[in-house]
């Protein structure tokens, strides 16, 4: 059985959802040499995406259809996500508000004056899948910039399910700032709302902001690289193939320099 992802997968379930705070340039908001790998939305149950149909234009004459055009839809894609766990820290990140302490209780506002001013974040959601050969792979969706509106559940006899409304923005670059390209060697387009991907192992995106002499960048302890050939590094949005990949860290012979934005897409087990 091959270790190469074929582009043909059978997916099921929802394994994990990760939200990334963004910096002003649109990549994950690392602040120093510590690895920033986003915030897991614990208890992800389902991700539903609505992709609008193309506009069908029928040219009519002589009392009959003469030709048919299909034009881009006038609505953007949207979605929703079901979550089992109520996590106020995630709510605060998504809404730009604060968790407050009242005595020994914690609370956060709902339907506040910040509505309409929510923070754009990155969102990565993945599920397990099987290849045509029955090899365990992973299918994922990545939205470089999206607003996520939390909808906390009410109270009844059923297990609580909290809904997040997802409104992806139209963007011209990946989460790691690399611009889309219409060239035959690129993506083939210049704008998108998101990506559908497949990988051999679970996908991760990690970011750092190095100091002047930083050449070694530690990965999250619990998410080492599963295969050093399945990783890519971007510095300020530009792919850099000179890096040496290790399971626990990535290194470079030349320090990127103070304030550079280093982002790594890789796969972990």
Phi, psi and omega in degrees: 000141185276154177262004182266131179290127189275341188090003178234116187222155173244105186262157177204144173075185173225118184268316184203148173232133181232131178253136180244120166297145185247147171274183186292342179265357173098004177259167181306138193277063171292152180240343181203202183280356175287140181291128175255113183244024178081187181237121179288133173272095187291138177091022178299129183249320184199146173236120178246129181241132177253114177254113185299148175290151173296154176283126178263121179245115180258124178271117186248137175193160181054032177062033181198156173296131179258326180197161182231131174250147170238121183247162179301149178293157178266359175249150178272163175290153179214176181194179176213154180226134177263132183232136179276322185267134172271114184240106184293329178296321176293318177303317181297318179298318184286328187257351182071026179246186184239148169276129181249159178249129177237105188064242175251010178265157174241146183210157176216147183289152176236138181053057186269181176290352177276355177300134185094351180234026182297157183276134172287138179226167168267153181220126175239124178231135178221158180227160175283157180208168175238140174281174179298340178266003179082015179277134178293119177233189180221137178247133185222159173233137182229124177248111184298324178217124178210152169261134180240120183259112178289139174235088180300148182282164171274208184233127173203190184282352182269157175303139183294134174233120182261135183255137174247125173274131186245128181231085182293141176276156170279124185233166180245008183209162177287173176300334180264016171079355178293125184290143173294149180228135178278358182293158180295339178268358181250210182287336183089007179207166182244352177210153183197161172261341181183181181234144166251125184229167175224142179214158180290322179238179183292135183280149176218148171234125182230143182228154176218158167238107188279164168275187186296328186243011183292125178235347179243130184236110182287142175269161175305134186304320185273000181226067177288158178295130180280329182209118186294346178275353185248050181217152178219140181242139178231133177243116185052038175085003181248129179297136181230109184268006184274358184283150174260124183265131171238170181289330184251347182200160172241146184226158178224148180285337181237122181301130179300327179110160183302131173080000177293154180255109182254124181231136179237127169259125181211180181239137180235162182265000000 
